[in-house]
Each structure stands twice: as C-alpha cells, then as structure tokens.
C-alpha cells in the first residue's frame, strides 16, 4: 500500500468512523427467580442473547445459574437473536431469567463449570498443554492498597521535609546493585490455591443411568464428599439436582427422606446440605473477586502464553479428574468433532456491508481460528507422540499424513522430493513458514471469491508438523484434476483457470503488485499466471476456490542467493535456496520506486515549464490522487506562501507501473525476451535495495533510539517490520561493529545472542527428534550444561538411563568444546558471521536461557542456577564440611563396632546426612515440561487497526478530541473482535491510558492501564518487554495519582524482570531508574533515590559518553538529589560536570547552562560556608583542649541544613512550577531551620 493510498484511507476513517460506531447502549435489568435481587447489565444492541447469558453466568451474584433462558414480556427470547432485534425492546427494558429444564449436555456443562469454579483461577491442571497457562501477577503485586488517590491540587510540597519517619516501601532494605534471582520469578504472595469447598465431586459408580430411571428424568449420578467427611449421592435430573438414597453399596435413586434437599443448581443444593460448603464458597467468591475481572476470564481468542520458568506444580489426588473428558465432550466425543473448514469459510462469507456486520464477521473468524489453533496443537502433539495412525502407513515416515479431529497433519520436511534441488528438508522447513506467511497476507487482503485454509505450524520434540483444515473432496478420486491454477509437478503441466485468474487480478495482484507473466510447461503450452507456478489454485467440492502452497508469493533474494548459496573460501554454502524477500520489503521497495518516479516526473514537468513549481497529483478520476503528500516525501520542502501562489502540477498515478514477477530466478520456464530481462532487473533491484539501503538504515534507527529492542523477539520483529530477513543478522552485527558506536553496542550483543540461540535451537531440535520421550529431560539438561554450565563444570557428565553408556545416544556425546564448535559452524552457515572465540562465554546467562527455553518450548524450574565456579572460600568451606561428615562417619563406625547392635547401628546411621551439592548447573529434574511452539495465521481486524492508527495520527496532528473519539471507537472494535485478552487489545488499552494520564483523568488512565497489564501478561508473557513497559507506566500513573508506595511495587516488579531480561547497562534502563528516583524523593527516601540517580547516570555515561548533553542532564539531576540528601560536596562535583558539558555543547546562553550555572554558584557558596563552619568548630575545639585537660572527641562534621540552599528551586525541579503559596511555605520553613 502506498503512502498516498494510506492517507486516503485515513481520511475515510476520520470521516466515517464516528457516525458508524457510536450507538446506543442498553442498560437492562434482569429479574432473578425466587425473589433474588435484580442485576443490571450494559449491552450493545448488536450483542446476541447467548453472549448476555454468558456474562450473567460469569457474574458472582448469578454464578449458580447455567441452565436458563431469558424472557421478555413473558416470551422466551431466542439465544441467537441480537438484542436490538427483539420486538419492542428499549434501552431500559427488563428481562427475566427463567430456569430451564436440563439435558444431559447441560448437566455435564454445569458440573464441569462448577469444578472450574471450585478450582479457582490458577488451579494446576495436568491436562493443559503447559504449566501455568495465561497467568497474571497483578493482584499479587498490588497487595493491600493503603493509599488514596490524591488530586493534583491537594498535593503538599512541604511534606517533602516532614520530620515523620520514612514510610516503608518496595525498595526498603533492597540492594539495587544485586542481580535478579530466578527463584523469585513468582511473587512470594501469589496465591495459587483457592479455599477448599468440598473434598471431592465425582461421577458416581452407578452411572450410566438405567433405562427405567431415564424415563423418570434421571440424567447423571454424582458422589460428593463434603468437608464434614460425609459422602452424599446426588441425582442430576431434568428439573435439577436432589439427594438420593444411594450409597456406595446400594442403588436407590429415590429422593432421600433424611436430607430432603433439592435445587435447580448444584451449588445451591450443596449450600443446603453442607454448612462448611456455604461458608467456604463465600470465601472462594471473595478470593476470586479480589482478582481483576480480566485475570479470571478464559483466554478464548488467542493462544495463551506459558511462562518459560515455573514452580513445579503440586499434583493432588483427584478421582474426578479422569471424568473431565466425558464432562466436556460426552460419552462418544461427537461434540468435539467439527468441520473446521466449513465453519471458517462460512464465517468469511458473512455479509460485510456495514461496520457492525464487519465486526460480527471478524469476531467469528477470530474465534474459530483460535479454537482451531488449540485443537491443532493437541492433534500435533498426538501425532508427534505416535498416538495417531497415518493415512499412508506403508510409505516412509517422512511422508506420513494424518487426520485427527477433522484436521489434516503433515510433516514439515521434504518427504516427496519437491525441494530436492533447493535444499531438501532445509528448504521444506522454510517453505512451511513462508506458506503460513502467505496465508496471513491473503487473509489480510480478504479478497472475495478466494479462500485459504486454516493453518497452524507446530514445532514439538524436534519435529515440525503442519496442521490444516480439510478441503472438501480433496481425498476423493476424481476424473479431472482439481488443481486448476498453477502446477503440481514443477511445471510439467500448468493450468490457468480463467475464474482464478480474474479473482487474483481483482485484489491480490493489485495489493501485492504481482506481474501477469507467461510460463511454459513441458508440452510447450503457454499459460498466464499472476502467482508463481508453484502456487496452486484448487477448486473444492464445495465450489469454493482455494489458494494453496503460498510460499512463493514473494520473489527470490537473488543477490544473496548468488553470493551465499555457493561455497567460497571462508564460508560454506547457505543450506538452501528458499531465500525469498519479505512482503514488507516489497512494499517498501514499491513505495521507494514510486517516490523516485514522482520526483522524476515532477522534475520533467518543471523543466518543460521552465519553472520550479511544486508537484501535486490531482484527484480527477480513479487511480489519480492528490499527491501534495507524495511530493512532500520526495522533493525538497518549499515555502508555504510560494506553494499557495503557484499552480499545481498534475500527475496521473496510473502512469506508474511496477509489478513483480515471482517466477524469475526459479526453475519456471518463461519466454525469453526484453520483458523477462526487465522483470529480472526489477527483482535484482529489490534485492540490492534490501542489502544496500534497508539493512544499513536500521543501524541508524538503532543509533537514534527510534527502536530499542530488549530481547531477541523484539529484535526479530523490528527487522521484519523493515523487511529484513533474519539471515542478515550477521551483516547487521558487522555493520554495528564497523560503526564503533557505543550507543548501539547493546544491539550488537543482542544480535550475537540471537544468532547463538537460533543455532542452538536447530541443534537441540535435531537431538530431540532422535530422542525417546523418556530421555527428553536428560537430553535438554545436558545440552544446557554444555552451553551455559561449562563455567561451573567444564566437563559435565550426562545422566544416562540405567544399563546404557554415553555412545548409545548422540546427545550424550556433546561436550562444551564440541558444542561450541557446532554453534560456531551453524552461525557461520546460517548468518554468514564468524563468532569470536569467547562469544559463548560472554553470553548473559539468564537472558540466553530464557530465549532458548522459549524457542524450544522448555519450561524450567524457578531456582537459582549456578554458572560460575566456586570461589576459594567456598571450596574451603565445602572441604571442611566433607571432612566433618567423614569424621562423623568414622566415629559412628567405631561406636557400631563396639555396640554390635544392628538396630542401634541403623539408628545411628540415620542421624547422618551427607552434604548434597550439584556437580552440574542443570539436572534432569529441573526440566518440568516440553511444550510445542506455535505459529498461526490469525486474522487481523483491519478496520479496528486503521481506526487506531487514525486516532493516533489525529492526536499527533493536534486534533485531540477527534483522536480520542477514534481511539475509543477502536478500543470498542478491538474488544468486540479480539476480546479483552489479546496483544492488540492490550496495546489499545495502553495508548488510551497514556492519553487519559496526560489529561489528568487518573481513574480512567489507571483502569485502562491495569487492563493493558493483565492482557499483556496473559497473552504475551509475564516477562515480555510489552508487559514490563505496561508495569512501568502503571507505576507512573499510580504515582501521579498520589499512591507512590503502590507505584513503587509496580516499578520494583518491572525492574526485577528488566534485569532478568537484559541485565544492567541497557540505554532505556536509565529512564526507569530516574522515575524510581523521583518517586522515592516524594517519600523522602533521599538516600535510596540517590542510588537510582547514580545508576541512571552511570548507564547514560557508559552508553553516550561523558560529553553528551543527556549525560550532563543526568549529572544535573544527580546534583539535586545529593542536595536533598545533604551531601553537598558530591552535589557540587556533579553539578560542575553538568555545567562544563552544557557550556561546551549548548553555549552559555542556553537555559540549561544558565540553570546549571545558578546551581553551581549556590552550591559553591554553600561549600564555602560549610568549610568556614568546620574550621571555626575545629579552632574552638583546639582552644578548649588547651584550657581543659580532658580528652574531647573530635566533633563530627556538621550536616548542613537543606534550608541553606535555594530550596524553592529544588521543589520546582521535583514538582514543576508550584504555586506562590507553596513556595512561600517552603521559604518560611527554611527560615525556621536557619534560626535554629
């Protein structure tokens, strides 16, 4: 999409969104059965009744209800009807909750929901894919709030000099120089276990229901063990639940005469029969409601995040756990079988004529894709574990195909020789990722008449498994070939269906700038295609046109391929020829060429006219647009008055032609001629554009801090956004090294770490693919020891299964030296970069461990892993401890020989404990889980994102009110499409929170920022850079609201993860340290605040140098902090450094120089006064010693009073421009101190 097209779209958004999105909300009253208190619900008219019922079930007041319907004016309302479609309903209508009859499915869901409710939000569940899915720590970090929000006008400056004790806070007694410990990853006050309400709730052994009882309405039998240790048998019937007369030995389904208890809800029944359940259930509700709503909601529209380091979950006995499958899917599991493809394509065919139809359509597509992803991941794990029988068991294992849960699975390798000439399995591995990327591209274009499959890539246990929805009829034998576009046999026969060709030309070819080109098959038949011949168009049995094998939607990076895919003197050949350009690069290249064309066209017209008029493109017909913006991007800026006076130059955009032939530089046969040469030159130019312009430009972006990645994932995304493939990591590292720019040294180190991690990921996956499941933890722990634990133990020995030796397993033969060589070879092979000899030794331990665990899917135990060798003192202590143990053993042996009593011998030996010390950094027990890593082609709501960008742009242009409206509407679209828990929704929350913060709407800012934190924690990760930034901003907002102690908890939590993620010295860390220092000053903890300012100053100086203006600003801030602490000599020294830099860099007339000069003079004057006082007191002491022969201790240096300095300037620095009243109060206080 060009700049001009983007600007046109933004104008359209600004014009249309406000009218379309704003709609009335319904404030409904729901009357409860049995005379319960009514509840209020706010809903959209486009919300369907099923969603409203779901919100009622999730409310604490009505959580007991799950089987009911809503009635309006006595008539039942259809669950799938939209609220606004109910005849006669108004914005303040009343609905009635009516208890409905149960079916067997309703009962199962009711019981399953109760089990989930009783387990609490963080109940360990072994049936999930990973440990602690979608966990959030916000409630634990928040703790008890003992501060009130304070309005800006009510804040008191004089409180900074109060005589009251410094309040305790998150950094009290904390040494900020100590590194973060992995063992503290989970907050100490995090409550995982909810209050226990019952001992067990299981399906009774009397199930299934006898035929005779089915006729009486019995559906299921339950056995409940209450906290009173009473086993109660319960019948679930069509009318509800009641206690029956059955026991474990006798079947009597009749209602119990002793209990006489029944209820429509099982929760209500248990409250009647168990007083302890009633009490504990109230505690459970309080426990749940203490958490934010978003912490307890299930993540339904995005693959939940799993932490890479977790506490080993406690596995408790639960006899009802095996029943979960039946409760969720029924006896025959038919409910779990879905036609994924038909669901997805049916949702895509929904109308999208207005905004609300688009929102509904996108929400349903997002939901079914998320559900498909979850099913695909479980299916892929079953395939990798050998639990699924292949469709073609007689063929080689690499070629096996599977169907499980109506999903088609295949291996991501070259089982059929398709990529033999391009790199075999290496090329096939890349092709699967590029195919998924192609699916994403077509989904974003959303072309009518073309369909893509639901697709997910799962990497598990070293294998890549591709999951796709099943195209109708693809497994049937047909008389004619269903592939009607492209080729299935590498060009032997090529098809070009006119319908496909026309559908591609309409949207896809136009959006991706694909060139129509001619290809020739083996029979010399010519066919015209837009896509590569390897991209296939399939006509399904349902009549839909499906696009398959989309890995060649983008052309070849020919410059890289010609240079690197052949062996040379110092580097091996690149492992495959599937080196394609990224779609982002092709878009940037097209815009670059468009700007050049506009400039050339402009210059030509100017030359013809003989003047220098600015160009503009007139919007007089389709394909022509006002390009004052285009000229602005490509020509020199001219005076505004001159532009208004001059006549506009008209340029027809339709004259610009640039399309990409994706079949050039491949095996596809094309007619020789001038057109082919032109097509090849265009692709070659794009390849040069990447290597010669885009890669160097990102180095400048790093140097200007327009992007500042914290981890490998952030670096990868930054490169991909600029169209740079990860194979250019080595070149990027070399360019940074050549620049010798200290400001981006951290990026160079991160790039080296990323190359090593990616190389290790490849190696570890190879070992895991050959490793039986029972050896998984042995393999991973030994690999980690060789990579990261060699400093502790240079020759780690692998833990081997009994009866085996090291030569039996490839992974067991790894040594630190051997692994170092393999990693260096992989980095050179894949990134064309030669590692330094000590590159692995220089790795930052925890960040590297984190990256590798995330990439491979390892969940490791949260403990402090030792990577460095024992010190001399520790060795001596260990030897002493071993000697003491041996001495004790010898003494016991002597006593045993004299006593001759076996019983006494055993008793005496039991009293001794051998010192237990690890011989390696990692042991197999540290590896708690191996999860799949997932790539998915999830759809994006283009309208929600366009509205979001339009809102940000409006605010940047000064149209704050319009921008705020657009962002609020975008948030509504995000919540409706993606749900509350999604990375995109989290970004929207955070952006709006910042705007409200600047508007001083504290409550709204805090509410939205908390949502941003939780959403990011549960979908991105608890230690993801986005989550850390959200916590830092939440701390700022709380401090601005007057709750500084709470703010410091969030800052402490964020800085803990920051240190784990990047370690000390990252340029961005100085900002966080400065913010923490300012907060601590407001609590009068000047000593701790000074430590943060010192660290911030050190970081800035290391990165930017001592002569930088930002370094000088840091020293200026530090000087003020020393002043508040009363350390005037250090304040004077720091301010002198700041003044020298300001004067040198900015000149004596700059405001910052003048301010620093004023402080320097005041501090110098103060230093003279202090020195004079010290001399006077010393002289007085000497005089007294000559007259009185008594030993008098030397007096301590007097601590100057803060009031001896221009304190109003200190306050102005800390709090900004304060009122004259506040300044007078501060001056009076300082005068009092002087009189003292």
Buried (B, 14 or more C-beta within 10 A) or exposed (E): EBBBEBBBBBEEBBEEBBEBBEEEEBEBEBBBEEEBEBBEBEBBBBBBBEBBBEBBBBEEEBBBBBBBBBBBEEEEBEEEBBBBEBEEBEEEBBBBBBBBEBEBEBBBBBBBBBBBBBBBBBBBBEEBBBBBBBBBBBBBBBEEEEBEBBEEEEBEBEEBBEEEEBEEBBBEEEEBEEEBBBEEBBBEEBBBEBBBBBEEBBBBEBBBBEEEBEEEBBBBBBBBBBBEEEEBBBBBBBEBBBBBBBEEEEBEBEBBEEBEBBBBBBBBBBBBBBEBBBBBBEEBBEBBEEBBEBBBBBBBBBBBBBBBBBBBBEEEEBEBBEBBEBBBBBEEEEEEEBEBBBBBBEBBEEEBEEBBEBBBBBBBBBBBBBBBBBBBBBBBBBBBEEEBEBBEEEEEEEBBBBBBBBBBBBBBBBBEEBBEEBBBBBBBBBBBBBBBBBBBBBBBBBBEEBBBBBBBBBBBBBBBBBBBBBBBBBEEEEEEEBBBBBBBEBBEBBBBBEEBBEBBEBBBBBBBBBBEBBBBBEEEEEBEBBBBBBBBBBBBEEEBBBBBBBBBBBBBBBBBBBBBBEEEEEBEEBBBBBBBBBBBBBBBBBBBBBBEBBBEBBEEBBEEEEEEBBBBBBBEEEEBBBBBBBBEBBBEEEEEEEBEEBEBBEBBBEEBEBBBBBBBBBEBBBEEEEBBEEBBEBBBBBBEBBBEEBBEEBBEBBBEEEBBBBBBBBBBEBBBEBBBBBBBBBBBBBBBBEBEBEBBBBBBBBBBBBBBBBBBBBBBBBBBEEBEEEBBBBBBBBBBBBBBBBBBBEEBEBBBEEEEEEEEBEBBEBBBEEBBEBBBBBBBBBBBBBBEEEBBEEBBBBBBBBBBBBBBBBBBBBBEBBBEEEEEEEEEEEEEEEEEBEEEEEEBEEEBEEEEEEEEBEEBEEEEEEEEEEEBBBBBEBBBBBBBBBBBBBBBBBBBBBBBBBBBBBBEEEBBEBBBBBBBBBBBBBBBBBBBBBBBBBBBBBBBBBBBBEEEBBEBBBBBBBBBBBBBBBBBBBBBBBBBBBBBBBBBBBBBBBBBBBBBBBBBBBBBBBBBBBBBBBBBBBEBBBBBBBBBBBBBBBBBBBBBBBBBBBBBBBBBEEEBBBBBBBBBBBBBBBBBBBBBEBBBBBBBBBBBBBBEBBEEEBEBBBBBBBBBEBBBEBBEEBEEEEEEBEEEEEEEEEEEEEEEEEEEEEEBEBBBBBBBBBBBBBBEEBEEEBBEBBBEBBEEBEEE
